[in-house]
Amino acid sequence: MKREAKKDTSSLLVSSTGNISDARNNMIGEIENRSTFLLAVKADVETQGDFVTSLATEVRASSFSDIEDLVAFVNWLDEELSFLVDERAVLKHFDWPEGKADALREAAFEYQDLMKLENRVSTFVDDPKLSCEAALKKMYSLLEKVEQSVYALLRTRDMAISRYREFGIPINWLQDAGVVGKIKLSSVQLVRKYMKRVASELDALSGPEKEPAREFLILQGVRFAFRVHQFAGGFDAESMKAFEDLRSRIQTPQAPQVGDEDSKQPET
């Protein structure tokens, strides 16, 4: 038993020694790589001082009346900073206006993100090759994306406006008459396309056996229209006309006329 235990201990020692050797080699390799990175950062700090200082001056002095000008400035700034081996690692060695630079980037990114969304909604084309169900689902998913983006903006808008004003960043695009208004207007165009697809499908459904499907489809159209109406704050004339057309397709029981025989009261 003792001899077997010694054999086991010896094998464990050999295995442990191998693991330790591998770990040591890995650490040495990582240190060497890290050292190469740190040397590159140090070289940038020593040689790019005037370059970074000039960029910092540009950021501090920047002020914009139009958000598009800010976007162009941020694109230029990012391109200039891309020449550094590691932006954060180098800039922390200088008096860099980090708060303002981050605010500029944040505003530019959020504006561009919203404009891409607005363009996606306003240029949306209903593909006739898609089935009605797939087409309606696609438009519904797009509406959800729009709602989530706008409501997320509205929740933080007051705080963002206060921060942006501090750094000379334009805020008109954040107002209801700015990008938000454009997105809401585009969603009204989307509801027209939705109801047009519903009306087209209703025309294809005929016969008493299709009545449940027709009713469900109309209900979908009304719900979508109501959701957009609540989000956008109303409809334009074309959207209202499309909604009235959809509503007219709802079959309601006809009230008996005064002259009808069935409406006469039985004699007592």
SVG drawing of the C-alpha trace seen along z (x, -y; Angstrom):
<svg xmlns="http://www.w3.org/2000/svg" viewBox="-106 -78 114 80">
<polyline fill="none" stroke="black" stroke-width="0.4" points="0.0,0.0 2.9,-2.4 4.6,-1.6 1.4,-2.3 0.9,-5.5 4.4,-6.6 3.7,-5.9 0.5,-8.0 2.3,-10.8 5.1,-10.8 2.6,-11.0 0.8,-13.8 4.0,-15.7 4.9,-15.3 1.5,-16.4 1.5,-19.4 5.0,-20.4 3.8,-20.2 0.7,-22.4 2.9,-24.9 5.3,-25.1 2.4,-25.7 0.9,-28.4 4.3,-30.1 4.8,-30.1 1.4,-31.5 1.9,-34.3 5.3,-35.1 3.7,-35.3 0.9,-37.5 3.4,-39.8 5.5,-40.1 2.5,-41.0 1.3,-43.4 4.7,-45.0 4.6,-45.5 1.2,-47.2 2.4,-49.4 5.5,-50.4 3.3,-51.4 1.1,-53.5 4.1,-55.1 5.5,-56.0 2.2,-57.7 2.2,-59.6 5.7,-60.9 5.3,-61.7 1.6,-62.7 1.3,-65.3 0.9,-68.3 -1.6,-66.3 -3.7,-65.4 -3.5,-68.9 -4.7,-70.4 -7.7,-68.0 -8.6,-68.8 -8.6,-72.5 -11.0,-71.8 -13.3,-69.8 -13.5,-72.5 -14.1,-75.3 -16.7,-73.4 -20.3,-74.7 -23.0,-73.9 -26.4,-75.3 -27.2,-72.3 -27.0,-68.7 -25.7,-67.7 -22.6,-69.9 -22.1,-68.1 -22.3,-64.7 -19.7,-65.8 -17.4,-67.1 -17.7,-63.8 -16.9,-61.8 -13.8,-63.9 -12.7,-63.6 -13.1,-59.8 -11.0,-59.6 -8.3,-61.7 -8.2,-59.7 -8.1,-56.4 -4.4,-57.1 -3.6,-56.4 -2.7,-52.9 -5.4,-52.9 -7.5,-56.0 -8.4,-55.6 -5.0,-54.5 -3.3,-57.4 -5.8,-60.2 -5.8,-59.6 -2.2,-60.9 -3.4,-64.3 -5.9,-67.0 -8.6,-65.6 -12.2,-67.0 -13.7,-63.5 -17.1,-64.7 -17.8,-66.9 -16.3,-64.5 -18.5,-61.7 -21.6,-63.9 -20.8,-64.9 -20.5,-61.3 -23.6,-60.3 -25.7,-63.0 -24.3,-62.2 -25.0,-58.4 -28.5,-58.9 -29.5,-61.3 -28.1,-59.1 -29.8,-56.0 -33.2,-57.8 -32.8,-59.1 -32.0,-55.6 -35.2,-54.4 -37.3,-57.2 -35.9,-56.5 -36.7,-52.8 -40.3,-53.5 -40.9,-56.2 -39.4,-54.1 -41.1,-50.9 -42.5,-49.0 -45.1,-46.2 -43.8,-43.2 -46.7,-41.7 -44.9,-38.4 -45.2,-38.0 -48.3,-36.3 -50.7,-38.6 -49.8,-37.2 -46.1,-37.7 -46.6,-41.2 -48.7,-42.3 -46.3,-40.8 -43.4,-42.7 -45.2,-46.0 -46.2,-45.3 -42.6,-44.5 -41.4,-47.7 -44.0,-49.7 -42.9,-48.1 -39.3,-49.0 -40.4,-52.6 -42.4,-52.8 -39.5,-51.4 -37.0,-53.8 -39.2,-56.9 -40.4,-56.1 -36.8,-55.4 -35.8,-58.8 -38.7,-60.5 -37.8,-58.9 -34.3,-60.4 -35.0,-63.5 -35.1,-66.1 -31.8,-64.9 -30.2,-64.8 -31.3,-68.3 -29.8,-69.7 -26.5,-67.9 -26.3,-68.9 -27.0,-72.5 -24.0,-72.5 -21.7,-71.5 -23.2,-73.6 -24.9,-70.7 -28.1,-71.6 -31.3,-70.2 -34.0,-71.1 -33.8,-67.6 -34.9,-66.2 -38.2,-68.2 -41.5,-66.9 -41.2,-69.0 -37.8,-67.4 -36.9,-63.7 -39.7,-62.5 -42.2,-64.3 -40.8,-62.9 -41.0,-59.4 -44.6,-59.8 -45.5,-61.1 -43.8,-58.1 -45.8,-55.8 -49.0,-57.3 -47.8,-56.4 -47.2,-52.9 -50.7,-52.5 -52.0,-53.3 -50.0,-50.5 -51.2,-48.1 -54.8,-48.9 -54.3,-48.7 -52.9,-45.1 -55.9,-44.2 -58.4,-45.5 -56.7,-43.6 -56.9,-40.4 -60.5,-41.0 -61.4,-41.3 -59.9,-37.8 -62.0,-36.3 -65.5,-35.6 -68.3,-33.2 -69.9,-32.5 -67.2,-30.1 -64.6,-32.9 -66.5,-35.2 -64.5,-34.4 -61.3,-35.0 -62.7,-38.3 -63.7,-39.4 -60.3,-38.6 -58.5,-40.4 -60.7,-43.5 -60.0,-43.4 -56.2,-43.3 -56.5,-46.3 -58.5,-48.3 -56.1,-47.4 -53.1,-48.5 -54.8,-51.7 -55.7,-52.5 -52.2,-51.9 -50.7,-54.1 -53.3,-56.8 -52.4,-56.8 -48.7,-56.9 -48.8,-59.6 -51.5,-61.6 -53.9,-61.4 -54.2,-60.6 -53.8,-62.6 -56.6,-62.8 -55.4,-59.8 -55.0,-57.5 -58.4,-58.5 -59.9,-57.7 -58.3,-54.2 -59.5,-53.7 -63.1,-54.6 -62.9,-52.2 -61.9,-49.5 -64.6,-50.3 -67.2,-50.2 -66.4,-46.6 -67.6,-45.6 -70.9,-43.9 -73.5,-45.1 -77.0,-43.6 -79.6,-45.6 -82.3,-47.1 -85.9,-46.1 -87.7,-48.8 -91.0,-50.2 -93.0,-48.9 -91.6,-45.3 -94.1,-42.6 -91.7,-41.0 -91.6,-44.3 -95.4,-44.4 -96.5,-43.7 -98.9,-40.7 -102.5,-41.6 -103.9,-40.9"/>
</svg>
